[in-house]
Amino acid sequence: MATAPPTIDLARPSWTWIILVGLVVFVLPPLALVGLGRRLVEEEEIRRTAALEQTLLADLRRHLVGLSPERALEQAADRTVRRLGWGARFRGRPLIPPQDSPEFSHLPAVLARVRGALAREIPATPLAVWVVGGDALTSASWGNPRFFRGPSPFPATAVRQLAALWFKVFERRIWSDHDRARDLRRRVATPAGWQAFREQGRKMGSHLFGEYLPLDIDQNMATGFFSARFGLGRIWLIARGRYGGAGNDAPFLGGFVAFYRQADLPRTFLLKGIRRARHAVIFTARRNGVPRLVHTSRRVWAVAPMPPSWQPPLRPGAHAYAHDSPVRLLGVWRWREAAASPHRTSLARGEALLALWAVVGSLWLMAMARGHLALPLSIRGQLALAMAVAVVPPALACGLVARAVLTLWALDGERDTREGLRQELQLLESGLTGHGIELRQQLWLAKEALARVLPQADEAVVDHHLRRMLEAGLAQNLHLFRHDGREWFTQGPASGSSPQLVETLDKMSSFARLLAARLFMAYNPRSWERDRDAARSRRPDERRGRLWEQDQLSIGRAMWTEEELGAYLGRDPIFLDARATGFSQGLVMAFLLWKPNAPVGERLGGVLFASIPLSALGQRYFLTRLTAGVANRLPGPDGRHRLAIFPCEREGQEGRFRLRLTPCWPPDARNAPDLIRIARQAAANPWSPLPRQADGAVAAARVFHAFPFMAVALATPPVTLLERAAGLLVAGGIALLVLLIGLVSRFLERVFLVPMESLVQASQAVATGEYAPALDLPEVAEFAQIGGEFRQMCKGLREGRLLTRFVSSEAVRNARATGGTAFEPGGERRRVAILFSHIHGFTEAARALEGRQVFTWLSQYLSAMEAPIRAQGGHIDKYIGDAIMAVFHDEAGAGTEASTAPPARRAWRAACGMRRALRNLNLRRKALGHPPWRTGIGLTAGIVVSGRIGSRHRRLDFTVIGDAVNLAARLEALRERAEAEAIIVDRATLESFAPTARGRPLGTLAIKGKAAPVEVFALSPDEWDPEATMTGSPP
């Protein structure tokens, strides 16, 4: 009898239905859009706040750097150039007056102008001021009367020669036709003449300012050097010139050089940059000297303590700052409004329109649902009007909100690409750090071997150790100082012999000698004076080095204060700055060689300085990394992703780096102007984020912390998020339109809801395992066909569930894995454990029994044996009469204890469980007067072919095939040789799960297809407890 479909009142729906539809159509979409817009605006404000914090940190770093004399002098020199009227600057050099400019024709007048301009910018008396004319052929000078005598205390030859070196006159074109200029260029054209010219300049400079006067300077920077002739502290040299063009070979028109003592520079001069800044302030606080970012109601602050020399003095009698001591801080700030999103106004307008849409739409829905919305229109007209009212307001609101959020979404692609580039650069630095650690470890091991023999070794032994380190490629130059004053300098074959390199090595050796002397004085306070006296008592021909000479000790004491020397103490190795050593082409490290078993205060036996060129370090790592690692993630042939590494060096002040273009990796990066431009921007301020490029590419740069390298990456986002956002909005609009159309036609669809709910409930019951659910569908049209097909499907499922008991669980799992497709014969090689079990004498006993009793006994036995096998994740492959063949695969059921054990161990546990189950079964049989059963168990593990075998069209069987199956059956057949409770295994299987167990040997077994016979053992469960293997060693 057909069931009548349930009736639904379409004229007056319930209030629950009205409220739900109103929420889904008119309330939830506006809320979702408003929430999305607010979240995106908040994310943008978070990004803007982070950018504001980065700007504050960059400003804070710039102001802290500006406190250094170096930066202050550079800025003052630039202002002096502008005050002199030398024009705007281009690439670090002033632009040029006309060629007939008479400005440098009368140098005393120019000197007076330069001194006046410097006095207005730098409130300190200079040590000396020099002015030179075109091609450095004429000069005028002035010296501080406190240190120099006479109106012109500097020889004109010395001024012109040093100025020619500092302004690189000989690398430029000739400005004048003076014969002396041409003659001088001919003299320095040869390497010998150039070396003689530099040596003469060095002697003149040493006579005037000391031996540490630099001959190579950067005109864009202030160069510092040490000279004991003018008191403690550094001497700063600033130079500016005018050139006949913007190229590197432009003629030299003239310039000035000024020398200042650091002790003469007042603090007001160093604070000039901070006092001129609008958003910087210096204040004092207590117990809060930690650098931090502070957010107040109206401002965002970046605060950091001033350098130690700017802090208040210690209290009388104190040796350190107390916990509540005042701390002088530098703070920079910006208004919080700078981080506010400009899209908040548009978002507020969109929210108002969406709220209006929700109210009007809900009222319209209520009127339509209650029957109060009767318009004199046709159904088509009413549908068109309803859709217009439903679509137009949200479309306008979505347009306003989309205008506010699309810009935010477009930034996601750029952010993801930049983050990917940063991760790649971080990985690149991490790999270089590992490479450097490995190289440093090798150097460390080599120096430790040298330290053990250094105290008593002669020169040949030390030379041998140093040569071995060079031959191993660990360094290019090695300079060793022993505590008794002896020195060894070893140079690699690839070092070269250019005059510039020889000069660099001489400077590095002088610096290393001074630092080694100070380190010996610091680490050997009890013995360094004795070592010094012993070295000085030797004859001159026996002295191997100048370590303990009086001038070296005096300069070493004056060169580093105790605070500055503390930066080197307690470190091994010591990484030395390129500006101090003069070796800007690589790394210089100092290793400390400790004397074994030496008393405290006399332990430092030597100091080893090792230099590693950048070209060698980069050649060994970067080329391999770029071709093997990074290139796979940042492909370069299409030009969308590029990566380059450039050497760089710190310019002596925090936050600024000097970029060098050679060597670079890959080598053709020096010809990529966009990568070089990004690298220069990052070198000028590595803490500021790089802007997006004009072509839409995203750039990232990273200065390596422990190595003088900078990595630059440039990538174009593959797909902008703006396009994806536009597609998402279109899809959302279409979905909303479909939903509104469905709302209009809902009355026609309600007749299908109740039958479909009944069908869903029946499907859920089938999913839970009930294959005869109650299904209430109308027996009309398609519903009658659906009901018949559903019941037929349930019948097939019931039959299939029953058939699964006739096959193994592995076969069922395999059938489910195939999904009912491509169910063809075939298999795969897998590592399994095979267990064979057989009842001894069952065939003879079954002849005397009735068939029903045989099946009863056999069912009892097989049921008892099945439980231990399944407990260990195995499955019964087949029953062969009274025999059992079980397979344990290399993966058991997830979440079971057995899933973590290898197959052989699980098979052994199952065999032990079968022995226990058989004992219990025999007890029950004995109580009933039946004879006990004795079984044999053979166990092995190996590689088999597991899969489906049989006919392609009909019958298939899921089983395993292989030597391991045959071996397990042969092992079980040896049950007559073993005890009743024993389990027979081969040697390989026994060693895989119980390597320390001692079973009883049963001889060997020849297996067809194997060259060597198989050793067989009998092992009872009492000899190897399966539970003991989980907690400790076997008995």
Residue pairs with C-beta under 8 A, 6 or more apart in sequence:
2 778
2 779
2 780
3 776
3 777
3 778
3 779
4 778
5 751
5 754
5 755
5 778
5 780
6 754
8 750
8 751
8 753
8 754
10 747
10 750
11 371
12 370
12 371
13 369
17 369
18 365
18 366
18 369
21 365
21 369
21 743
22 361
22 362
22 365
22 366
24 739
25 361
25 365
25 390
25 739
25 740
25 743
26 357
26 358
26 361
26 362
26 365
27 358
27 362
29 394
29 736
30 354
30 355
30 357
30 358
30 394
30 397
33 350
33 354
33 397
33 398
33 401
34 350
34 351
34 354
34 401
36 401
36 405
37 347
37 350
37 351
37 401
37 404
37 405
38 347
40 404
40 405
40 408
40 409
41 341
41 343
41 344
41 347
41 404
41 405
41 408
43 408
44 341
44 343
44 408
44 411
45 339
45 340
45 341
47 411
47 415
48 338
48 339
48 340
48 341
49 300
49 339
51 689
52 300
52 334
52 338
52 339
53 293
53 300
53 302
54 687
54 688
54 689
55 334
55 688
56 293
56 300
56 301
56 302
56 332
56 333
56 334
57 293
57 302
57 687
58 685
58 687
58 688
59 277
59 279
59 280
59 302
59 332
60 302
60 303
60 304
60 330
60 331
60 332
61 654
61 655
61 687
62 655
62 685
63 273
63 274
63 277
63 280
63 330
63 332
64 304
64 306
64 307
64 330
64 654
65 71
65 653
65 654
65 655
65 656
66 72
66 75
66 270
66 273
66 274
67 270
67 271
67 274
67 306
67 307
67 310
68 270
68 653
68 654
69 222
69 224
69 234
69 236
69 260
69 262
69 265
69 270
70 221
70 222
70 224
70 236
70 652
70 653
71 222
71 653
72 265
72 269
72 270
72 272
72 273
73 122
73 222
73 236
73 238
73 260
73 265
74 220
74 221
74 222
74 238
75 273
76 118
76 121
76 122
76 238
76 269
77 121
77 222
77 238
77 240
77 258
78 89
79 121
80 114
80 117
80 118
80 121
80 240
81 89
81 94
81 240
83 117
83 120
83 121
84 113
84 114
84 117
86 94
86 95
86 97
86 240
86 242
87 94
87 95
87 96
87 97
88 94
88 95
89 95
90 246
91 246
92 219
92 220
93 219
93 241
93 243
93 246
93 250
94 240
94 241
94 242
94 243
95 246
96 242
96 243
96 244
96 245
96 250
96 253
97 103
97 242
97 253
99 244
101 253
103 110
103 253
103 254
104 110
104 131
104 133
104 134
104 138
104 253
104 254
105 133
107 131
107 132
107 133
107 138
107 139
107 140
108 140
110 131
110 140
110 254
110 256
111 129
111 131
111 140
111 141
111 142
111 256
114 129
114 131
114 256
114 258
115 126
115 129
115 142
118 126
118 129
118 258
122 260
122 265
122 269
123 266
123 268
123 269
124 260
124 261
124 264
124 265
124 266
124 269
125 144
125 146
125 264
126 144
126 258
126 259
126 260
127 143
127 144
127 147
127 230
127 235
127 259
127 260
127 261
127 264
128 141
128 142
128 143
128 144
128 148
128 154
128 257
128 258
128 259
129 141
129 142
129 256
129 257
129 258
129 259
130 139
130 140
130 141
130 142
130 154
130 159
130 163
130 256
130 257
130 258
131 139
131 140
131 141
131 254
131 255
131 256
131 257
132 138
132 139
132 159
132 160
132 163
132 167
132 254
132 255
132 256
132 257
133 139
133 253
133 254
134 175
134 176
134 251
134 252
134 253
134 254
135 169
135 174
135 175
135 176
135 178
135 181
135 251
135 252
136 160
136 161
136 163
136 164
136 167
136 169
136 252
137 160
137 176
137 178
137 180
137 181
138 160
139 156
139 159
139 160
139 163
140 152
141 152
141 153
141 154
141 156
141 159
142 151
142 152
143 149
143 150
143 152
143 153
143 154
147 229
147 230
148 154
154 208
155 204
157 204
158 201
158 204
158 205
158 207
158 208
161 197
161 200
161 201
161 204
162 201
162 204
162 205
162 215
162 257
163 169
163 255
163 257
164 170
164 184
164 201
165 198
165 201
165 215
165 216
166 215
166 216
166 217
166 219
166 239
166 257
167 219
167 239
167 241
167 252
167 255
169 252
170 185
170 188
170 194
171 248
171 249
172 243
172 248
172 249
172 250
172 251
172 252
173 244
173 249
173 250
173 251
174 181
174 182
174 185
174 251
175 181
175 244
175 251
175 252
175 253
187 193
187 197
188 194
188 197
191 499
194 499
195 499
198 215
198 499
198 503
201 215
202 213
202 215
205 213
205 215
206 213
209 225
209 227
209 229
209 235
209 259
210 225
210 226
210 227
210 228
210 229
212 225
212 226
212 227
213 225
213 227
214 223
214 225
214 237
215 503
217 223
217 237
217 239
218 658
219 239
219 240
219 241
221 651
221 652
222 236
222 237
222 238
223 236
223 237
223 238
224 234
224 235
224 236
224 237
224 262
224 652
225 234
225 235
225 237
226 234
226 235
226 555
226 558
226 559
227 235
228 554
228 555
228 558
230 261
231 261
231 263
232 263
232 558
233 261
233 262
233 263
234 261
234 262
235 259
235 260
235 261
235 262
236 259
236 260
236 261
236 262
237 257
237 258
237 259
238 257
238 258
238 260
239 255
239 256
239 257
239 258
240 255
240 256
241 252
241 253
241 254
241 255
241 256
242 252
242 253
242 254
242 255
243 250
243 251
243 252
243 253
244 250
244 251
244 252
244 253
245 251
267 310
271 282
274 280
274 282
274 330
277 332
279 332
279 333
279 334
280 330
280 331
280 332
281 330
281 331
281 332
281 333
282 306
282 328
282 329
282 330
282 331
283 328
283 329
283 331
284 312
284 326
284 327
284 328
284 329
285 326
285 327
285 329
286 324
286 325
286 326
286 327
287 323
287 324
287 325
287 327
288 327
288 329
289 305
289 327
289 329
290 305
291 303
291 304
291 305
292 302
292 303
292 304
293 300
293 301
293 302
293 303
294 300
294 301
294 302
294 303
295 301
295 336
296 336
297 336
298 335
298 336
299 333
299 334
299 335
299 336
300 333
300 334
300 335
300 336
300 339
301 331
301 332
301 333
302 331
302 332
302 333
303 329
303 330
303 331
304 329
304 330
305 311
305 327
305 328
305 329
305 330
306 328
306 329
306 330
308 563
310 328
311 321
311 327
311 328
312 325
312 326
312 328
314 320
314 321
315 322
315 325
343 403
343 404
343 405
343 407
343 408
346 400
346 401
346 403
346 404
347 401
347 404
349 400
350 397
350 400
350 401
350 404
353 393
353 396
353 397
353 400
354 394
354 397
354 401
356 393
357 393
357 394
357 397
360 389
360 393
361 389
361 390
361 393
364 373
364 386
364 389
367 373
368 386
375 381
375 382
375 385
377 385
383 744
386 740
386 744
387 737
387 740
387 741
387 744
390 740
390 743
391 736
391 737
391 740
394 736
395 733
398 729
398 732
398 733
402 725
402 729
405 725
406 722
406 725
406 726
409 721
409 722
409 724
409 725
410 720
410 721
410 722
410 725
411 721
412 721
413 717
413 718
413 719
413 720
413 721
413 722
414 692
414 698
414 717
416 717
417 698
417 715
417 716
417 717
418 698
418 699
418 700
420 715
421 634
421 698
421 699
421 700
421 713
421 715
422 700
422 702
424 630
424 633
424 634
424 643
424 713
425 700
425 701
425 702
425 711
425 713
426 702
427 629
427 630
428 625
428 630
428 643
428 645
428 702
428 711
429 702
429 704
429 705
429 707
429 711
431 621
431 625
431 629
432 621
432 622
432 625
432 704
432 707
432 709
433 704
433 706
433 707
435 617
435 620
435 621
436 617
436 706
436 707
439 474
439 612
439 617
440 573
440 589
442 472
442 474
443 469
443 474
443 475
443 573
443 589
443 591
443 610
444 573
444 591
446 465
446 468
446 469
446 472
446 474
447 591
447 593
447 608
449 465
450 462
450 465
450 466
450 480
450 593
450 606
450 608
451 593
451 594
451 595
451 596
451 605
451 606
452 596
453 461
453 462
453 465
454 462
454 482
454 593
454 595
454 605
454 606
455 595
455 596
455 605
459 486
459 488
459 544
462 480
462 488
463 488
463 490
466 478
466 480
466 488
466 490
467 490
469 475
469 478
469 610
470 476
470 478
470 490
470 492
473 616
474 610
474 612
475 492
475 610
475 611
475 612
476 491
476 492
476 494
476 495
476 586
476 611
476 612
476 613
476 616
477 489
477 490
477 491
477 492
477 495
477 505
477 508
477 610
477 611
478 488
478 489
478 490
478 491
478 608
478 609
478 610
478 611
479 487
479 488
479 489
479 490
479 508
479 509
479 512
479 608
479 609
480 487
480 488
480 489
480 490
480 606
480 607
480 608
480 609
481 487
481 512
481 513
481 516
481 520
481 545
481 547
481 606
481 607
481 608
481 609
482 605
482 606
483 520
483 524
483 527
483 528
483 531
483 595
483 604
483 605
483 606
484 531
484 534
484 535
485 531
485 532
485 534
485 535
485 543
485 544
485 545
485 547
485 548
486 544
486 545
486 547
487 513
487 544
487 545
487 546
487 547
488 544
489 509
491 505
495 501
495 505
504 582
504 583
504 585
505 583
507 581
507 582
508 581
508 582
508 583
508 588
508 609
508 611
511 576
511 580
511 581
511 582
512 581
512 590
512 607
512 609
513 545
513 546
513 547
513 552
514 552
514 555
514 556
514 559
515 556
515 568
515 576
515 590
515 607
516 547
516 590
516 607
516 609
517 547
517 548
517 552
517 553
517 556
518 556
518 557
518 559
518 560
518 565
518 568
519 568
519 569
519 590
519 592
519 604
519 607
520 528
520 531
520 547
520 604
520 607
521 528
521 553
521 556
522 565
522 569
523 569
523 592
523 603
523 604
524 531
524 601
524 602
524 603
524 604
525 601
526 599
526 600
526 601
526 602
527 601
527 602
531 548
532 548
532 553
535 543
535 547
535 548
536 548
536 549
546 552
568 574
568 590
572 591
572 592
573 589
573 590
573 591
573 592
574 589
574 590
574 591
574 592
575 587
575 588
575 589
575 706
576 588
576 589
576 590
576 609
577 650
578 584
578 588
578 649
578 650
578 708
579 649
579 650
579 651
579 652
581 588
581 611
583 611
584 649
584 660
585 613
585 614
585 615
586 611
586 612
586 613
586 614
586 615
586 616
586 617
587 611
587 612
587 614
587 617
587 707
587 708
588 609
588 610
588 611
588 612
589 609
589 610
589 612
590 607
590 608
590 609
590 610
591 607
591 608
591 609
591 610
592 604
592 606
592 607
593 604
593 605
593 606
593 607
593 608
594 603
594 604
594 605
595 602
595 603
595 604
595 605
598 605
614 647
614 663
614 708
614 709
615 663
617 707
618 645
618 647
618 663
618 665
618 709
619 663
622 645
622 665
623 665
623 666
626 643
626 665
626 666
630 643
631 643
634 641
634 642
634 643
634 713
634 715
635 641
636 642
636 643
640 715
640 716
640 718
641 713
641 714
641 715
641 716
642 672
642 675
642 713
642 714
642 715
643 711
643 712
643 713
643 714
644 664
644 665
644 666
644 669
644 672
644 675
644 679
644 711
644 712
645 664
645 665
645 669
645 709
645 710
645 711
645 712
646 659
646 660
646 661
646 664
646 669
646 676
646 679
646 709
646 710
646 712
647 659
647 660
647 662
647 663
647 664
647 708
647 709
647 710
648 657
648 658
648 659
648 660
648 679
648 683
648 703
648 708
648 709
648 710
649 657
649 658
649 660
649 708
650 656
650 657
650 658
650 708
651 657
651 658
655 685
655 686
655 687
656 683
656 684
656 685
657 683
657 686
657 703
657 710
658 683
659 676
659 679
659 680
659 683
659 710
661 670
661 676
662 670
664 670
669 675
669 676
670 676
674 693
674 697
674 714
675 712
675 714
678 690
678 699
678 701
678 712
678 714
679 701
679 710
679 712
681 690
681 701
682 690
682 701
682 703
682 710
682 712
683 703
683 710
686 701
686 703
686 710
690 699
690 700
690 701
692 698
692 699
693 699
693 714
695 716
696 716
696 717
697 714
697 715
697 716
698 714
698 715
698 716
698 717
699 712
699 713
699 714
700 712
700 713
701 710
701 711
701 712
701 713
702 710
702 711
703 709
703 710
704 710
704 711
742 749
755 776
755 777
755 778
755 783
758 775
758 776
758 777
759 775
759 777
759 786
759 790
761 773
762 773
762 774
762 775
762 790
765 773
766 773
766 794
766 797
771 794
771 795
771 797
771 798
771 801
772 794
772 798
773 794
775 787
775 790
775 791
777 783
777 784
777 786
777 787
778 784
779 787
804 812
807 958
808 875
808 876
808 877
808 878
808 958
809 870
809 875
810 875
810 877
810 887
810 889
810 946
810 958
811 957
811 958
814 947
814 948
814 958
815 823
823 948
823 956
824 948
824 952
825 947
825 948
825 949
825 950
825 951
825 952
825 956
826 947
826 948
827 945
827 946
827 947
827 948
827 949
827 961
828 945
828 946
828 947
829 943
829 944
829 945
829 946
830 889
830 890
830 943
830 944
830 945
830 946
830 960
831 890
831 903
831 941
831 942
831 943
832 887
832 888
832 889
832 890
832 903
832 941
832 942
832 944
832 946
832 960
832 964
833 874
833 887
833 888
833 903
833 904
833 906
833 907
833 939
833 940
833 941
833 989
834 885
834 886
834 887
834 888
834 907
834 939
834 940
834 941
834 942
834 944
834 960
834 964
834 965
834 967
834 968
835 869
835 874
835 884
835 885
835 886
835 887
835 888
835 907
835 910
835 911
835 937
835 938
835 939
835 968
836 883
836 884
836 885
836 937
836 938
836 939
836 968
836 969
836 971
836 972
837 865
837 883
837 884
837 886
837 914
837 935
837 936
837 937
837 938
837 972
838 882
838 883
838 884
838 935
838 936
838 972
838 975
839 861
839 882
839 883
839 933
839 934
839 935
840 933
840 934
840 935
840 936
840 975
841 934
842 881
842 882
842 933
843 881
843 882
845 931
846 854
849 857
857 930
858 882
860 921
861 882
861 921
861 933
862 879
862 884
864 917
864 918
864 920
864 921
865 884
865 914
865 917
865 918
866 876
867 913
867 917
868 909
868 910
868 911
868 912
868 913
868 914
868 916
868 917
869 875
869 876
869 884
869 886
869 910
869 913
869 914
871 898
871 910
871 913
872 888
872 892
872 898
872 901
872 906
872 907
872 909
872 910
872 913
873 888
873 889
873 892
873 893
873 896
873 898
873 899
873 906
874 886
874 887
874 888
874 892
874 906
874 907
874 910
875 886
875 887
876 884
876 885
876 886
877 885
877 886
877 887
877 959
877 960
878 885
878 959
879 885
885 965
885 968
886 907
886 910
887 946
887 960
888 903
888 904
888 906
888 907
888 910
889 903
889 946
890 902
890 903
891 899
892 898
892 899
892 901
892 906
893 899
898 906
898 909
901 909
902 992
902 993
903 941
904 939
904 941
904 989
904 992
904 993
905 992
905 993
905 1026
905 1029
907 939
907 941
908 939
908 983
908 985
908 993
908 994
908 1024
908 1026
909 1026
911 937
911 939
911 983
911 1021
912 983
912 1021
912 1026
913 1026
914 935
914 937
915 937
915 981
915 983
915 1021
916 1021
918 933
918 935
921 933
922 932
922 933
925 931
925 932
925 933
926 932
934 975
934 980
935 975
936 972
936 973
936 974
936 975
936 978
936 984
937 972
937 975
937 983
937 984
938 967
938 968
938 969
938 970
938 971
938 972
938 973
938 974
938 975
938 983
938 984
938 985
939 968
939 971
939 983
939 984
939 985
939 989
940 964
940 967
940 968
940 971
940 985
940 986
940 988
940 989
941 964
941 988
941 989
941 992
942 962
942 963
942 964
942 967
942 988
943 962
943 964
944 960
944 961
944 962
944 963
944 964
944 965
945 960
945 961
945 962
946 959
946 960
947 958
948 956
948 957
948 958
949 956
949 957
949 958
949 959
949 961
950 956
950 957
963 1007
963 1009
963 1010
966 1007
966 1008
967 986
967 1005
967 1007
967 1014
970 1005
970 1007
971 984
971 985
971 986
971 1005
971 1016
972 984
974 984
974 1002
974 1005
974 1016
975 984
977 1002
977 1003
977 1018
978 984
978 1000
978 1002
978 1018
979 1000
979 1018
979 1020
981 1020
981 1021
981 1022
982 1000
982 1018
982 1019
982 1020
983 1018
983 1019
983 1020
983 1021
984 1002
984 1016
984 1017
984 1018
985 999
985 1016
985 1017
985 1019
986 1005
986 1014
986 1015
986 1016
986 1017
987 1014
987 1015
987 1016
987 1017
990 997
990 999
990 1017
990 1019
993 1029
994 1019
994 1024
994 1029
994 1034
996 1033
996 1034
997 1019
997 1023
997 1024
997 1034
998 1023
999 1017
999 1018
999 1019
999 1023
1000 1017
1000 1018
1000 1019
1001 1015
1001 1016
1001 1017
1002 1016
1002 1017
1002 1018
1003 1015
1003 1016
1004 1013
1004 1014
1004 1015
1004 1016
1005 1013
1005 1014
1005 1015
1005 1016
1006 1013
1006 1014
1007 1013
1007 1014
1023 1035
1024 1034
1024 1035
1025 1034
1025 1035
1028 1034
1028 1035
